[in-house]
C-alpha cells in the first residue's frame, strides 16, 4: 500500500445525502459523512437499523447509492476496497487455502507468490502443507475460515476496509492479531468502516461513530 500517513486529511470515502428504503420501509435518510485517511469509522445502531445494509450499499453489492457514495468525486472506488461480511468469508469451499488466496489476488491483478501466501497463512495460524494446500476450505472450522479471510484482506493491500463483525469466530489471540493489523493499516494511511459488537476491536483506535436509526 502507498503510505498515506502524511495525508491525514485526505478524504478516502464520502457518503452524501444517502437515503435508502427496503420494501418501502425507510432505513435511513440523508446520511452524510466522510472517511479520511488514517481514520476508523464505526456504524452503530440497534438491530435492523441498516448497518450491514449501508456497508452493502458502499460496496455496490446493494444498488441504490451510486450517486451518493464517492472517493474524491469518483464513484468507481471498489477496486481499492475490501469487504469482510459478518458470517461469510468470500471463500470457495472446494479449493484449498492457497488456491483461494491465489484466486482472489489474481482476480485483482496482484501477484500470488506461493511463498508469500504460505508465510501469510502461517502468520494466521494456518500451518502445514495439508492445511494450506490440500484440505478443502469446506472442512475448515469457523475460526479457520475467518483467519483465511483476514489473510486475504491483508494480502489484497487495499486502502479501505469494510468490516462487518470481523472478529466473528476468532479466539482471543486472533482477535488481538487482527486488532494489531487494523491499527497498522490505519497508521499507514488506510481507513476502515466497521460494524462490531465486540469493543475489543476499538480499544485505542478512537473511531468516529455514525449512528443509524432512532437515538
C-alpha positions, 0 to 999 in steps of 0.5 A, spaced: 500 500 500 502 507 498 503 510 505 498 515 506 500 517 513 502 524 511 495 525 508 491 525 514 486 529 511 485 526 505 478 524 504 478 516 502 470 515 502 464 520 502 457 518 503 452 524 501 445 525 502 444 517 502 437 515 503 435 508 502 428 504 503 427 496 503 420 494 501 418 501 502 420 501 509 425 507 510 432 505 513 435 511 513 435 518 510 440 523 508 446 520 511 452 524 510 459 523 512 466 522 510 472 517 511 479 520 511 485 517 511 488 514 517 481 514 520 476 508 523 469 509 522 464 505 526 456 504 524 452 503 530 445 502 531 440 497 534 438 491 530 435 492 523 437 499 523 441 498 516 448 497 518 450 491 514 445 494 509 449 501 508 456 497 508 452 493 502 450 499 499 458 502 499 460 496 496 455 496 490 453 489 492 446 493 494 444 498 488 441 504 490 447 509 492 451 510 486 450 517 486 451 518 493 457 514 495 464 517 492 472 517 493 474 524 491 468 525 486 469 518 483 464 513 484 468 507 481 472 506 488 471 498 489 477 496 486 481 499 492 476 496 497 475 490 501 469 487 504 469 482 510 461 480 511 459 478 518 458 470 517 461 469 510 468 469 508 468 470 500 471 463 500 470 457 495 469 451 499 472 446 494 479 449 493 484 449 498 487 455 502 492 457 497 488 456 491 483 461 494 488 466 496 491 465 489 484 466 486 482 472 489 489 476 488 489 474 481 482 476 480 485 483 482 491 483 478 496 482 484 501 477 484 500 470 488 507 468 490 506 461 493 511 463 498 508 469 500 501 466 501 504 460 505 508 465 510 501 469 510 497 463 512 502 461 517 502 468 520 494 466 521 495 460 524 494 456 518 500 451 518 502 445 514 502 443 507 495 439 508 492 445 511 494 450 506 494 446 500 490 440 500 484 440 505 478 443 502 476 450 505 469 446 506 472 442 512 475 448 515 472 450 522 469 457 523 475 460 526 479 457 520 475 460 515 475 467 518 483 467 519 483 465 511 479 471 510 483 476 514 489 473 510 486 475 504 484 482 506 491 483 508 494 480 502 489 484 497 493 491 500 487 495 499 486 502 502 479 501 505 476 496 509 469 494 510 468 490 516 462 487 518 463 483 525 470 481 523 472 478 529 466 473 528 469 466 530 476 468 532 479 466 539 482 471 543 489 471 540 486 472 533 482 477 535 488 481 538 492 479 531 487 482 527 486 488 532 494 489 531 493 489 523 487 494 523 491 499 527 497 498 522 493 499 516 490 505 519 497 508 521 499 507 514 494 511 511 488 506 510 481 507 513 476 502 515 468 502 516 466 497 521 460 494 524 462 490 531 459 488 537 465 486 540 469 493 543 475 489 543 476 491 536 476 499 538 480 499 544 485 505 542 483 506 535 478 512 537 473 511 531 468 516 529 461 513 530 455 514 525 449 512 528 443 509 524 436 509 526 432 512 532 437 515 538 
